[in-house]
Amino acid sequence: MNSLTEAPAASAPRAIQKGHDEPFRQLNEPASLSNEVLLTLYRMMVRARRLEEKTAELAEAQEIRCPVHLYLGQEAVAAGICANLDRTDYLFGTHRSHGHYLCKGGELKPMIAEFFGKATGCAGGRGGSMHLIDLQHGMPGTTPIVAASIPMAVGAALASKMRGDGRVTAAFFGDGATEEGTFHESMNLAAVCKLPIVFVCENNFFSSHLPLLKRHVQDNLNVYSHGHSVPETRIDGNDVIAVYRAGKAAVEHARAGHGPTFLECRTYRWRGHVGPAWEWNLNIRSREEVEEWMTRCPIRALANQLEARGIGATRLAEITRQSDEEIEEAVRFARASEHPPTDSLLDFVYVDGEQ
């Protein structure tokens, strides 16, 4: 199946968990956005999708040996938020941040080389897919420790406010991170200090392999911000236009000095928690559930709107082709690159007393 253009035929999706249908009733008015903006969002999502499909292929072939947490299905969140960020704005991500890295402008060749563990990787081949960094594009680094990126993001936002540099910080995290104390401590500090930060919860309804409603009494993550007096919005995370609009409002709110915003983007990852497997046979979720969410594919939905505006399938196919060529070139670069030398094994492990 070509997941960019094909999805299982289905009628309107049923509610997969209590409350899932509520956010999908939001009004969608794409006419207020230009074709240029919509095409930018489309390119960002397609690039992220094709990268993940290629990463899954390479992982299955064991060319990539590090753990990979794929972003398939969630592309609208990264694209919609990052399209509102400047190059110098900060982004802090998680173990599932391939899409964040690309949509923020991260360089593709160093990214894939990092997957291969090569010295030309963005972390010198030492970090793998969960430790991505591109300082030139405002990414100080991603971390796989649940909720660990949130206090680091708040620290960056505090530094921006102290310097008066006008930068906004976006902190991406999953629904499981809201169960960590650092989430609430960080949000409280951000509110008290009116820090320029946007908290972006990508609620894909699973923390690793445990569904949301087996961890929470109610499906109400958006209300967590109320105790800290932080404004919140619950969004259909598969509607890139809705995410773009909410992201624009939140970034402008932060940049104007009004403090943080909490965005709950309700989405779904198609593949398993880690690796390219689909997890259909692990008694975690059914194939029917995954396929129903695939009918909500954010890329297909935007493609339909673009085609309705007269932007033909040929032009959209050209965007996919260009993305594929760029990715294949980056894979060739990664394959041809050298591994870090063995005598550098202990570099960056111990502090050099002479420095």
Summary of the structure (lengths in Angstrom):
residues: 355
radius of gyration: 19.8
end to end distance: 54.2
largest distance: 67.1
contacts: 1209
relative contact order: 0.17
helix: 47%
strand: 10%
